[in-house]
Amino acid sequence: MAVVVGPPWRRVGLAQYDLAERLHAASGNVSITREEVSRWERGKRIPGPYWRAWLGRVLDTPQQELEQAAAIARRTRKRR
């Protein structure tokens, strides 16, 4: 997700912890942590469809933009 001019949450001024807290509050899912957000940011993991949907809601980001970022991240990871 970091491929598209930095992670979307950084563009709106959120720290990893803040994003994790917002995702937890919105989704009610306690499994999201700052560490998971860090993995997304470093390209170690790509958020799945479930978290991309919540990211879109929390960040007010079009779903298509998140899907494109995930596709780019997948292609980039395969080249490493």
Secondary structure as UniProt FT lines:
FT   TURN            2..5
FT   HELIX           8..11
FT   TURN            12..13
FT   HELIX           16..27
FT   TURN            30..31
FT   HELIX           34..42
FT   HELIX           49..59
FT   HELIX           63..79
//
